[in-house]
Amino acid sequence: MTDDIRVFVIQALAAFDGPSQVVEMVKQEYGVQMTPQAVQAYDPTKYSGRNLKPKWKAIFEKARKAFVEDASDIPIAHRSTRLRALQRMAAKAEAKGNFPLAAQLHKQAAEEMGNAYTNRREITGKDGKDLPAPPPAVAIFALPDNSRDSGPKG
């Protein structure tokens, strides 16, 4: 196996692709047949990869760190990519007469545009203005004793 294939395998494993997925990717990309066991030997987080050379471990760790910290090179991480996919799916659903699915996809696209699928929440008043200040807290005062005796008179 060439170093190019090794790097490809290590980077795929670092991106959490499973051994079977990597076998298929190597076959498609390089025309080389591998077994899942052979692929797993390049994953230092697995028992079978415990003896991986430091050079390959370093490549794995760098690729894993980059994958975990930066999703910008993953197309579906971008809103425009997700919207285009939803558009294609909605058009196919409509063409096949599956209007409930098309409606669901349209709703999902609207939610995507309204940031329903993000952790970011912004609470504002009407037209994006600041919310009004909360009303002042209500103060409770004790009433003075009016010298009313609650005991029996007599």
C-alpha positions as CSV (number, residue, x, y, z in Angstrom):
1,M,0.0,0.0,0.0
2,T,1.3,3.4,-0.9
3,D,1.7,6.3,1.6
4,D,-1.0,8.2,-0.3
5,I,-3.5,5.4,0.5
6,R,-2.3,5.2,4.1
7,V,-2.8,9.0,4.6
8,F,-6.2,8.7,2.9
9,V,-7.2,5.9,5.2
10,I,-5.9,7.7,8.3
11,Q,-7.7,10.9,7.5
12,A,-11.0,9.1,6.8
13,L,-10.7,7.3,10.2
14,A,-9.8,10.5,11.9
15,A,-13.1,11.9,10.5
16,F,-15.0,9.1,12.2
17,D,-15.7,7.1,9.1
18,G,-16.1,3.5,9.9
19,P,-13.7,0.8,8.5
20,S,-16.3,-0.5,6.1
21,Q,-17.0,3.0,4.7
22,V,-13.2,3.5,4.3
23,V,-12.9,0.2,2.5
24,E,-15.5,1.4,-0.1
25,M,-13.9,4.8,-0.4
26,V,-10.4,3.3,-1.0
27,K,-11.8,1.0,-3.6
28,Q,-13.6,3.9,-5.4
29,E,-10.7,6.4,-5.1
30,Y,-7.7,4.1,-5.7
31,G,-9.1,0.8,-7.1
32,V,-7.5,-1.0,-4.2
33,Q,-9.3,-3.7,-2.2
34,M,-8.7,-3.7,1.6
35,T,-10.4,-5.5,4.5
36,P,-12.0,-3.6,7.4
37,Q,-9.4,-5.2,9.7
38,A,-6.5,-3.8,7.6
39,V,-8.1,-0.4,7.7
40,Q,-8.7,-0.5,11.4
41,A,-5.0,-1.1,12.0
42,Y,-4.5,2.6,11.1
43,D,-6.8,3.9,13.9
44,P,-4.7,4.5,17.0
45,T,-7.8,4.9,19.1
46,K,-8.6,1.2,18.5
47,Y,-6.8,-1.8,19.9
48,S,-5.7,-3.0,16.5
49,G,-4.0,0.3,15.9
50,R,-2.0,0.4,19.1
51,N,1.3,-0.3,17.3
52,L,0.8,2.4,14.7
53,K,4.1,4.2,14.0
54,P,4.4,7.7,15.5
55,K,4.5,9.3,12.0
56,W,1.0,7.9,11.2
57,K,-0.3,8.6,14.8
58,A,0.7,12.3,14.3
59,I,-1.2,12.5,11.0
60,F,-4.2,10.9,12.6
61,E,-4.2,13.3,15.6
62,K,-3.7,16.4,13.4
63,A,-6.6,15.3,11.1
64,R,-8.9,14.4,14.0
65,K,-8.2,17.8,15.7
66,A,-8.9,19.6,12.4
67,F,-12.1,17.6,11.8
68,V,-13.5,18.2,15.3
69,E,-12.6,21.9,15.4
70,D,-13.5,23.0,11.9
71,A,-16.7,21.9,10.1
72,S,-16.3,24.6,7.3
73,D,-15.1,22.1,4.7
74,I,-18.2,19.9,5.3
75,P,-20.8,21.0,2.7
76,I,-23.8,20.2,4.8
77,A,-22.5,22.4,7.6
78,H,-23.5,25.4,5.5
79,R,-27.0,26.7,5.4
80,S,-27.0,27.3,1.6
81,T,-26.1,23.7,0.9
82,R,-28.9,22.4,3.2
83,L,-31.4,24.7,1.6
84,R,-30.4,23.6,-1.9
85,A,-30.8,20.0,-0.9
86,L,-34.2,20.7,0.7
87,Q,-35.2,22.5,-2.6
88,R,-34.3,19.5,-4.7
89,M,-36.2,17.1,-2.3
90,A,-39.2,19.3,-2.2
91,A,-39.3,19.6,-6.0
92,K,-39.1,15.8,-6.3
93,A,-41.8,15.3,-3.7
94,E,-44.1,17.7,-5.5
95,A,-43.4,16.0,-8.9
96,K,-44.4,12.7,-7.4
97,G,-47.5,14.1,-5.8
98,N,-46.2,13.7,-2.2
99,F,-47.6,17.0,-1.0
100,P,-47.4,16.2,2.7
101,L,-43.6,15.6,2.4
102,A,-43.2,18.7,0.2
103,A,-45.0,20.7,2.8
104,Q,-42.8,19.3,5.6
105,L,-39.7,20.1,3.5
106,H,-40.9,23.7,3.0
107,K,-41.5,24.1,6.7
108,Q,-38.0,22.7,7.4
109,A,-36.5,25.2,4.9
110,A,-38.4,28.1,6.6
111,E,-37.2,27.0,10.0
112,E,-33.6,26.8,8.6
113,M,-33.9,30.4,7.5
114,G,-35.2,31.4,10.9
115,N,-32.3,29.8,12.7
116,A,-34.4,27.1,14.3
117,Y,-31.6,24.7,13.8
118,T,-28.9,26.7,15.6
119,N,-28.0,27.3,19.2
120,R,-28.1,31.0,18.7
121,R,-31.1,32.7,20.1
122,E,-31.8,36.4,19.9
123,I,-34.7,37.9,21.9
124,T,-35.8,41.3,20.8
125,G,-38.8,43.4,20.8
126,K,-41.0,44.5,17.9
127,D,-39.0,45.2,14.7
128,G,-35.8,44.1,16.3
129,K,-35.8,46.9,18.9
130,D,-34.8,46.4,22.5
131,L,-37.3,44.8,24.8
132,P,-39.0,47.3,27.1
133,A,-37.6,47.6,30.6
134,P,-39.4,45.3,33.1
135,P,-41.9,47.0,35.4
136,P,-40.6,48.0,38.7
137,A,-40.8,45.4,41.5
138,V,-43.8,45.7,43.7
139,A,-42.9,46.7,47.3
140,I,-45.0,45.3,50.1
141,F,-45.2,47.3,53.3
142,A,-46.5,46.2,56.6
143,L,-49.6,48.1,57.7
144,P,-49.4,49.7,61.1
145,D,-51.3,48.1,64.0
146,N,-54.5,50.2,64.5
147,S,-54.6,49.2,68.2
148,R,-57.3,46.8,67.6
149,D,-57.2,44.2,70.1
150,S,-58.1,40.8,68.8
151,G,-58.9,39.5,72.3
152,P,-62.3,39.3,74.0
153,K,-63.7,42.5,75.5
154,G,-64.9,42.7,78.7
